[in-house]
Amino acid sequence: MDAEAELLARCRRGEADAWDELFDRHYAAAGRFIFQLSPEFTTEDAGEICQEVFLSVIKNIESFQGESRFQTWLFRIAVNKARDFREKRHAGKRGGGQTTLSLETEDAEGTRQFDPPAQLPSPDEQLMSAELAGLVHGALDQLGEPCREIVELRYFGELSYEELSAALELNPKTVSSRLSKCLDRLEDIARRIFSREKFGVSPSN
């Protein structure tokens, strides 16, 4: 049994220090992954989603049987929790808005936190980067499921084809075929969006 499998076995036995070690290993990576899933997420949003992800891990650890890496399973949960968070926020805005309470987990006692990807571009570069990220995520929104999930896991979670196969319960050939088709669709959507932005063309009804 490898070190992580042993750690997970200890978590299943309810050992508190094992849970602490598991969180220390994976919290930062999960937070960075979540932060990249939407340009509208703040670090506080990502922290709140990350808490939901690990609550789900605690509740469902028995269902993880080790067919994939733990982080692969974790990232798939993160994709779903981030999607739920976005949908609730958008529904709240349509309903007149609501206050989102931060569940950020860093305090004076040193509770866990993650560092978002470090970037120090110029203000112009920041603006261009933000606009580009917004366009890319807009294209992903139009892409829909299950394409959005496989693209996010592959390019934001940096999962290998073998890890995608395990996470999505598909054979590797199906993963390769689906990803290729999804990327073709994403390229078509992105091209239309970028073209409208470049030339100021409004979408026709």
C-alpha positions in Angstrom: 0.0 0.0 0.0 1.5 3.4 -1.0 1.7 6.4 1.3 -1.5 8.1 0.0 -3.5 4.9 0.1 -2.4 4.4 3.7 -3.4 8.0 4.5 -6.8 7.5 3.0 -7.3 4.3 5.0 -6.5 6.2 8.1 -9.0 8.9 7.2 -11.7 6.1 6.7 -10.8 5.0 10.2 -11.6 8.5 11.5 -8.1 9.5 12.5 -8.2 13.3 12.9 -4.5 13.8 12.2 -4.9 11.8 9.0 -7.6 14.2 7.8 -5.3 17.2 8.7 -2.5 15.7 6.6 -4.8 15.0 3.7 -6.1 18.6 3.7 -2.6 20.0 4.0 -1.5 17.9 0.9 -4.4 18.9 -1.3 -6.1 22.1 -0.1 -3.8 24.5 -1.9 -4.0 22.6 -5.2 -7.8 22.4 -5.1 -8.1 26.1 -4.3 -5.9 27.1 -7.2 -7.8 24.7 -9.6 -11.1 26.2 -8.5 -9.8 29.8 -8.8 -9.1 29.1 -12.5 -12.5 27.7 -13.3 -14.2 31.1 -13.6 -12.9 34.7 -14.0 -15.6 35.9 -11.7 -14.3 33.9 -8.7 -12.5 35.8 -6.0 -10.1 34.1 -3.6 -12.9 34.2 -1.0 -15.3 32.4 -3.5 -12.6 29.8 -4.2 -12.1 29.3 -0.5 -15.8 28.8 0.1 -16.1 26.4 -2.7 -13.0 24.5 -1.5 -14.6 24.1 1.9 -17.7 22.6 0.2 -15.4 20.3 -1.7 -13.7 18.9 1.4 -16.9 18.6 3.2 -18.1 16.4 0.3 -14.8 14.4 0.5 -15.4 13.8 4.2 -19.0 12.6 3.6 -18.1 10.4 0.6 -14.6 9.1 1.3 -16.0 5.6 1.5 -17.1 5.8 -2.1 -13.5 6.5 -3.3 -12.1 3.1 -4.2 -8.7 4.2 -5.6 -9.5 3.6 -9.3 -7.9 6.9 -10.0 -5.5 9.2 -8.1 -7.2 10.9 -5.1 -6.5 14.3 -6.6 -8.3 13.3 -9.8 -11.4 12.4 -7.8 -11.0 15.6 -5.8 -10.9 17.8 -8.9 -14.0 16.2 -10.3 -15.9 17.1 -7.1 -14.4 20.6 -7.4 -15.8 21.0 -11.0 -19.3 20.1 -9.7 -19.1 22.3 -6.6 -17.9 25.3 -8.7 -20.7 24.8 -11.2 -23.2 24.7 -8.3 -21.7 27.9 -6.8 -21.9 29.7 -10.2 -25.5 28.6 -10.7 -26.6 29.7 -7.2 -24.9 33.1 -7.6 -26.5 33.7 -11.0 -29.9 32.6 -9.7 -29.4 35.0 -6.7 -28.6 37.9 -9.0 -31.7 37.2 -11.1 -33.7 37.1 -7.8 -32.5 40.5 -6.6 -29.1 39.5 -5.3 -27.9 38.0 -2.0 -24.9 38.4 0.2 -22.3 35.6 -0.1 -20.6 34.9 3.2 -17.0 34.0 3.0 -15.9 30.7 4.6 -12.2 31.5 4.0 -10.2 29.2 6.1 -7.1 31.1 7.2 -7.1 32.7 10.6 -4.6 33.6 13.3 -4.3 30.0 14.3 -3.0 29.1 10.8 -5.9 27.3 9.3 -5.4 26.3 5.7 -5.4 28.7 2.8 -4.4 28.6 -0.8 -2.4 31.1 -2.9 -4.0 32.0 -6.3 -1.7 31.7 -9.3 0.9 34.4 -9.0 0.8 37.0 -11.8 2.4 40.4 -11.9 1.6 41.8 -15.4 1.3 45.4 -16.2 -2.2 47.0 -15.8 -2.8 46.8 -19.5 -1.7 43.2 -19.6 -4.0 42.5 -16.6 -6.9 44.0 -18.4 -6.2 42.0 -21.6 -5.7 38.9 -19.6 -9.0 39.4 -17.7 -10.9 40.1 -20.9 -9.4 37.0 -22.6 -10.2 34.8 -19.6 -13.7 36.1 -19.7 -14.1 35.3 -23.4 -12.6 31.8 -22.9 -14.9 31.1 -20.0 -17.8 32.5 -21.9 -17.0 29.9 -24.6 -16.9 27.2 -22.0 -20.3 28.2 -20.7 -21.7 27.8 -24.2 -20.0 24.5 -24.6 -22.1 22.8 -21.9 -21.8 19.4 -20.3 -20.2 16.9 -20.6 -17.7 18.8 -22.8 -17.1 21.5 -20.2 -16.1 19.0 -17.6 -13.6 17.1 -19.7 -12.0 20.3 -21.0 -11.7 21.8 -17.5 -10.2 18.7 -16.0 -7.8 18.3 -18.9 -6.5 21.9 -19.1 -7.2 23.4 -15.7 -6.7 20.3 -13.6 -3.9 19.0 -16.0 -5.2 15.5 -15.8 -3.6 12.9 -18.1 -5.7 10.8 -20.5 -5.4 7.9 -18.1 -6.6 10.0 -15.2 -9.5 11.4 -17.3 -10.4 7.8 -18.2 -10.6 6.9 -14.5 -12.4 10.0 -13.4 -15.0 9.9 -16.1 -15.3 6.1 -16.2 -14.5 6.0 -19.9 -12.0 4.0 -21.9 -9.0 6.0 -23.1 -10.0 5.9 -26.8 -13.4 7.4 -25.9 -11.7 10.1 -23.8 -9.4 11.0 -26.7 -12.3 11.1 -29.2 -14.6 13.1 -26.9 -11.9 15.6 -26.0 -11.1 16.1 -29.7 -14.7 16.7 -30.6 -15.2 19.0 -27.6 -12.1 21.0 -28.5 -13.4 21.4 -32.1 -16.7 22.7 -30.7 -14.9 25.0 -28.3 -12.8 26.4 -31.1 -15.9 27.2 -33.2 -17.6 28.9 -30.3 -14.5 30.8 -29.3 -13.9 31.9 -32.9 -17.5 33.4 -33.1 -17.1 35.1 -29.7 -13.6 36.6 -30.5 -14.8 37.7 -33.9 -17.8 39.6 -32.3 -15.4 41.2 -29.8 -12.9 42.2 -32.4 -15.3 43.7 -34.8 -18.0 44.8 -32.4 -20.6 42.7 -34.1 -23.7 42.0 -32.0 -25.1 38.5 -32.1 -28.1 38.2 -34.3 -31.4 36.8 -33.0 
